[in-house]
Amino acid sequence: MIATIADGEAGLPVRFSATLAEGQSARISVPRKLGEPEQSLEISRSGDKLTVTELGSVSNQRTGALAD
């Protein structure tokens, strides 16, 4: 799994890579300005499927599959 994150078009990209075994997950968090909450997401593997979940308050979580 390789994830590349940038702050918009002009932001400096950061790349994160990991090999996830069945049932494993990786969490990526990005700090923000002082006093602002971090941005974080979790990538998890179930079989041949990767799922990305934006983390935050329970009511603000979004999930999407990357691959079938």
For each residue, the residues with C-beta under 8 A, 3 or more apart:
1: 17 18 19 20 26 43 45 50
2: 15 16 17
3: 15 16 17 28 41 43
4: 13 14 15 16
5: 13 14 15 16 28 30
6: 9 11 12 13 14
7: 10 11 12
8: 11
9: 6
10: 7
11: 6 7 8
12: 6 7
13: 4 5 6
14: 4 5 6 30
15: 2 3 4 5
16: 2 3 4 5 26 28
17: 1 2 3
18: 1 26 43
19: 1
20: 1 24 25 26 43 44 45 50
21: 24 45
22: 45 46 47
23: 45 46
24: 20 21 44 45
25: 20 42 43 44 45
26: 1 16 18 20 42 43 44
27: 40 41 42 55
28: 3 5 16 40 41 42 43
29: 38 39 40
30: 5 14 38 39 40
31: 38
32: 36 37 38 39
33: 36
34:
35:
36: 32 33
37: 32 56
38: 29 30 31 32
39: 29 30 32
40: 27 28 29 30 54 55 56
41: 3 27 28 52 53 54 55
42: 25 26 27 28 52 53 55
43: 1 3 18 20 25 26 28 50 51 52 53 66
44: 20 24 25 26 50 51 53
45: 1 20 21 22 23 24 25 49 50 51
46: 22 23 49 51
47: 22
48: 67 68
49: 45 46 65 66 67 68
50: 1 20 43 44 45 65 66 67
51: 43 44 45 46 63 64 65 66
52: 41 42 43 63 64 65 66
53: 41 42 43 44 61 62 63
54: 40 41 60 61 62 63
55: 27 40 41 42 61
56: 37 40 60 61
57: 60 61
58: 61
59:
60: 54 56 57
61: 53 54 55 56 57 58
62: 53 54
63: 51 52 53 54
64: 51 52
65: 49 50 51 52 68
66: 43 49 50 51 52
67: 48 49 50
68: 48 49 65
